[in-house]
Amino acid sequence: MKLFLNEKKTELFIKTSLWNSIIEVFLKEKNIDMSSYLVSIKIKNQTLFIKTNNPLINSELNLFYDKIVSSFKNKIKNIDLENYDFDIKFI
């Protein structure tokens, strides 16, 4: 089932999907709850910036980049995005 959302709701859905993907991957792989380490997710053009409160967490996120992206893509396939190509950066 495809979801048809306006621009603001689509942006919110993208952010929450990425946030949840990160949390799910870390719970599964390392049994760590990442909620307290994530600060924000910003969208600028086709880049998603994930801000954390610890530089070591950024390196951990890079290690699981492929799994996070895979989980994220599975979540956003339910909304009507035409060829949404994104890049994820950890800051």
CORHU-V100597 format. One record per backbone hydrogen bond with DSSP energy under -0.5 kcal/mol. NH is the residue of the N-H (numbers start at 1). CO is the residue of the C=O. If there is no record, write none. Layout:
# CORHU-V100597
NH/CO + NH/CO
This chain:
# CORHU-V100597
3/78 + 5/3 + 10/6 + 11/7 + 12/8 + 13/9 + 14/10 + 15/11 + 16/12 + 17/13 + 18/14 + 19/15 + 20/16 + 21/17 + 22/18 + 23/19 + 24/20 + 25/21 + 26/22 + 27/23 + 28/24 + 29/25 + 30/26 + 31/26 + 31/27 + 32/26 + 34/32 + 36/33 + 37/34 + 38/34 + 39/51 + 40/51 + 42/49 + 44/42 + 44/47 + 47/44 + 48/87 + 49/42 + 49/47 + 50/48 + 50/89 + 51/40 + 51/49 + 53/37 + 57/54 + 58/54 + 59/55 + 60/56 + 61/57 + 62/58 + 63/59 + 64/60 + 65/62 + 68/64 + 69/65 + 70/66 + 71/67 + 72/68 + 73/69 + 74/70 + 75/71 + 76/72 + 77/73 + 78/75 + 79/76 + 80/3 + 81/79 + 82/80 + 83/81 + 85/83 + 86/84 + 87/46 + 89/48 + 91/50 + 91/89
